[in-house]
Amino acid sequence: MVNVKDDSNNTLEQAHLDFISTVSHELRTPLTSIRGFADTLLTSYDRLTPEQREKFLHIIKDQSNRLISLVENLLTVSKMQSDKELMIYKTVDVTPFIDAAVQMIKNQYKTHKYICNFDKNIPKILIDTDKFQQIMLNLIDNASKYSNEGSTVQVNVVPDYQNNSLIISVKDEGIGISKEDINKIFNKFSRVDSPLTRKIQGNGLGLYITKTLVEKMNGKISVESSSCGSEFKIEFPFASPDDNAKKKIKE
């Protein structure tokens, strides 16, 4: 007789071990880099040129930022999995939050061009505004990061009155995602393997967090891709009068 409970426990235990192993690897890489360059500065400072010292300090700073990003994402994942993620819902027009996200990303990618297309009189939706902005930052940053310099990132917001929902899309002119990878990109620690992505640091948690937050707020996320780029779409239902009552209860 097969013990279903034991099999289930073994699967969960293996998933937990795999997660710990992956996290350990992701943490070890920047930590090893930070320690190595710090040791070099301490032991060979006088023999290094000013340019080399500056280069090593920039590497330490970049790897520290990578480590901070990973820890923040891990904390977010932990909260979401334990259902301790507090959601404060408001009925809002999303365009100011999208504009703010675009402005933040623009400062990081100076050569990219950003286009926002918003219909007039956009219907409001019921969301946690902080979590929504995190979603938009993840998607716009992703589109920028995996696109060549000088390319365009386009954000569209279009009401779908037939389905009473608001569709927000982020479209890039990047490397595209293969059909095989599309099925995996929303998994934890999953990254598209290509010459460009190998040059870019990432921990493979951004899209997992994005999908989880979208679905927690009663939304849907999808992606279409080709060799000319990718388009991520998120869809949220229009806010209704009943949502005002829900908002008061959840706040």
C-alpha positions as CSV (number, residue, x, y, z in Angstrom):
1,M,0.0,0.0,0.0
2,V,1.3,3.5,-0.9
3,N,1.4,5.9,2.0
4,V,0.1,9.1,0.4
5,K,0.8,11.2,3.5
6,D,4.5,10.1,3.5
7,D,4.9,10.8,-0.2
8,S,3.4,14.3,0.3
9,N,5.7,15.0,3.3
10,N,8.7,13.8,1.3
11,T,7.8,16.0,-1.6
12,L,7.4,19.1,0.7
13,E,10.6,18.3,2.4
14,Q,12.5,18.0,-0.9
15,A,11.0,21.3,-2.1
16,H,12.1,22.9,1.1
17,L,15.6,21.5,0.8
18,D,15.8,22.6,-2.9
19,F,14.6,26.1,-1.8
20,I,17.3,26.3,0.9
21,S,20.0,25.1,-1.5
22,T,19.0,27.7,-4.1
23,V,18.9,30.5,-1.6
24,S,22.3,29.5,-0.2
25,H,23.8,29.6,-3.7
26,E,22.2,33.0,-4.5
27,L,23.5,34.4,-1.2
28,R,27.0,32.9,-1.6
29,T,27.7,34.5,-4.9
30,P,27.6,38.2,-3.9
31,L,29.0,37.4,-0.5
32,T,32.0,35.7,-2.0
33,S,32.5,38.6,-4.4
34,I,32.3,41.2,-1.6
35,R,34.7,39.3,0.6
36,G,37.2,38.7,-2.2
37,F,37.4,42.3,-3.3
38,A,37.5,43.6,0.3
39,D,40.4,41.3,1.1
40,T,42.2,42.5,-2.0
41,L,41.8,46.1,-1.0
42,L,43.0,45.3,2.6
43,T,46.0,43.3,1.5
44,S,47.1,45.1,-1.6
45,Y,45.8,48.7,-1.2
46,D,49.2,50.3,-1.8
47,R,49.9,48.3,-4.9
48,L,46.6,49.1,-6.6
49,T,46.1,52.1,-8.8
50,P,43.3,54.6,-7.9
51,E,41.3,53.4,-10.9
52,Q,41.6,49.7,-9.6
53,R,40.5,50.8,-6.1
54,E,37.5,52.6,-7.4
55,K,36.6,49.7,-9.7
56,F,36.7,47.2,-6.7
57,L,34.7,49.6,-4.5
58,H,32.0,49.8,-7.2
59,I,31.9,46.0,-7.5
60,I,31.5,45.8,-3.7
61,K,28.7,48.3,-3.8
62,D,26.9,46.6,-6.7
63,Q,27.1,43.2,-5.0
64,S,25.9,44.7,-1.8
65,N,22.8,46.1,-3.6
66,R,22.3,42.7,-5.2
67,L,22.4,41.1,-1.7
68,I,19.9,43.7,-0.3
69,S,17.6,43.1,-3.2
70,L,17.7,39.3,-2.7
71,V,17.1,39.6,1.0
72,E,14.1,42.0,0.5
73,N,12.6,39.6,-2.1
74,L,13.1,36.6,0.2
75,L,11.3,38.5,3.0
76,T,8.5,39.3,0.6
77,V,8.2,35.7,-0.5
78,S,8.2,34.5,3.1
79,K,5.4,36.9,4.1
80,M,3.3,35.9,1.1
81,Q,3.7,32.2,1.8
82,S,2.8,32.6,5.5
83,D,-0.3,34.8,4.6
84,K,1.2,37.6,6.8
85,E,1.3,40.0,3.9
86,L,-1.0,42.9,4.9
87,M,-3.1,44.2,2.1
88,I,-4.7,47.7,2.4
89,Y,-7.2,48.1,-0.4
90,K,-8.3,51.4,-1.9
91,T,-10.4,52.3,-4.9
92,V,-8.1,54.3,-7.1
93,D,-7.1,55.5,-10.6
94,V,-3.9,53.7,-11.3
95,T,-2.3,56.1,-13.7
96,P,-0.5,58.3,-11.1
97,F,1.1,55.1,-9.7
98,I,2.2,53.9,-13.1
99,D,3.6,57.4,-13.9
100,A,5.6,57.3,-10.6
101,A,6.9,53.8,-11.4
102,V,8.0,54.9,-14.9
103,Q,9.9,58.0,-13.5
104,M,11.7,55.8,-10.9
105,I,12.9,53.3,-13.6
106,K,13.8,56.1,-16.0
107,N,16.5,57.3,-13.7
108,Q,18.2,53.9,-13.9
109,Y,18.0,53.4,-17.6
110,K,19.0,56.7,-19.2
111,T,19.2,55.5,-22.8
112,H,15.7,53.9,-22.9
113,K,12.7,55.6,-24.2
114,Y,9.4,55.3,-22.2
115,I,5.9,55.7,-23.7
116,C,2.7,55.7,-21.6
117,N,-0.6,55.4,-23.3
118,F,-3.6,56.0,-21.0
119,D,-7.2,56.2,-22.2
120,K,-9.2,59.1,-20.8
121,N,-11.5,58.5,-17.8
122,I,-9.9,55.2,-16.8
123,P,-12.2,53.2,-14.5
124,K,-11.0,52.8,-11.0
125,I,-9.9,49.4,-9.5
126,L,-9.7,48.1,-6.0
127,I,-6.0,47.4,-5.1
128,D,-3.3,47.8,-2.5
129,T,-1.5,50.8,-4.0
130,D,1.9,49.9,-2.5
131,K,1.7,46.3,-3.8
132,F,0.5,47.6,-7.2
133,Q,3.4,50.0,-7.5
134,Q,5.8,47.1,-6.7
135,I,4.2,45.1,-9.5
136,M,4.6,47.9,-12.0
137,L,8.2,48.5,-10.9
138,N,9.0,44.8,-11.3
139,L,7.5,44.7,-14.8
140,I,9.0,48.0,-16.1
141,D,12.4,47.2,-14.6
142,N,12.3,43.7,-16.2
143,A,11.4,45.2,-19.6
144,S,14.2,47.7,-19.3
145,K,16.8,45.3,-18.0
146,Y,16.3,42.7,-20.7
147,S,16.2,45.2,-23.6
148,N,19.1,46.7,-25.5
149,E,20.2,50.2,-24.9
150,G,18.2,52.8,-26.8
151,S,15.1,50.6,-27.1
152,T,11.5,51.6,-26.2
153,V,9.4,50.4,-23.3
154,Q,5.7,51.0,-23.7
155,V,3.0,51.0,-20.9
156,N,-0.6,50.8,-22.1
157,V,-3.7,51.1,-19.9
158,V,-7.0,50.1,-21.7
159,P,-10.4,49.4,-20.2
160,D,-12.1,46.2,-21.4
161,Y,-15.8,47.1,-20.9
162,Q,-17.0,43.8,-22.3
163,N,-15.3,42.0,-19.4
164,N,-15.5,44.9,-16.9
165,S,-11.8,44.9,-16.4
166,L,-8.8,47.1,-16.7
167,I,-5.9,45.8,-18.8
168,I,-2.4,47.1,-18.1
169,S,0.4,46.0,-20.4
170,V,4.2,46.5,-20.4
171,K,5.8,45.9,-23.8
172,D,9.5,45.9,-24.6
173,E,11.8,45.4,-27.6
174,G,14.0,42.9,-25.8
175,I,15.4,39.5,-26.4
176,G,12.0,37.6,-26.2
177,I,11.2,34.5,-24.2
178,S,11.0,31.0,-25.7
179,K,7.9,28.9,-25.4
180,E,9.7,26.5,-23.1
181,D,10.8,29.4,-20.8
182,I,7.3,31.1,-20.8
183,N,6.0,28.1,-18.7
184,K,8.7,28.6,-16.1
185,I,9.3,32.4,-15.8
186,F,6.8,32.8,-12.9
187,N,8.5,30.1,-10.9
188,K,10.8,30.9,-8.0
189,F,14.4,31.5,-9.0
190,S,13.6,31.0,-12.7
191,R,15.6,33.0,-15.3
192,V,15.6,33.0,-19.1
193,D,19.0,31.7,-20.3
194,S,20.5,33.8,-23.0
195,P,23.8,35.7,-23.7
196,L,22.1,39.0,-22.5
197,T,20.6,37.5,-19.3
198,R,24.0,36.0,-18.3
199,K,25.4,39.5,-18.2
200,I,22.6,40.8,-16.0
201,Q,22.4,40.1,-12.3
202,G,19.1,38.9,-11.0
203,N,17.7,36.4,-8.5
204,G,14.7,35.0,-10.4
205,L,12.1,36.1,-7.8
206,G,10.7,39.3,-9.3
207,L,8.1,37.7,-11.6
208,Y,7.2,35.1,-9.0
209,I,6.4,37.9,-6.6
210,T,4.6,39.9,-9.3
211,K,2.3,37.0,-10.2
212,T,1.6,36.2,-6.6
213,L,0.7,39.9,-5.7
214,V,-1.5,40.2,-8.9
215,E,-3.5,37.1,-8.0
216,K,-3.8,38.1,-4.3
217,M,-5.6,41.3,-5.6
218,N,-8.0,39.2,-7.7
219,G,-6.1,39.9,-10.9
220,K,-4.6,37.9,-13.8
221,I,-1.2,38.0,-15.4
222,S,-0.1,36.7,-18.8
223,V,2.8,37.1,-21.3
224,E,3.2,37.0,-25.0
225,S,6.6,37.0,-26.6
226,S,8.5,36.8,-29.9
227,S,12.1,37.5,-31.1
228,C,11.0,41.2,-31.3
229,G,10.2,41.5,-27.6
230,S,7.7,40.6,-24.9
231,E,4.5,42.0,-23.6
232,F,3.3,41.3,-20.0
233,K,-0.4,42.0,-19.3
234,I,-2.1,42.3,-16.0
235,E,-5.9,42.5,-15.7
236,F,-8.0,43.7,-12.7
237,P,-11.8,43.9,-12.4
238,F,-13.3,47.4,-12.3
239,A,-14.2,48.6,-8.8
240,S,-17.9,48.3,-7.9
241,P,-20.0,50.0,-5.3
242,D,-19.7,46.9,-3.2
243,D,-16.0,47.3,-3.1
244,N,-16.3,50.4,-0.9
245,A,-17.8,48.1,1.8
246,K,-15.0,45.6,1.3
247,K,-12.4,48.4,1.5
248,K,-13.6,49.5,4.9
249,I,-13.6,45.9,6.2
250,K,-10.1,45.1,4.9
251,E,-8.7,48.3,6.2
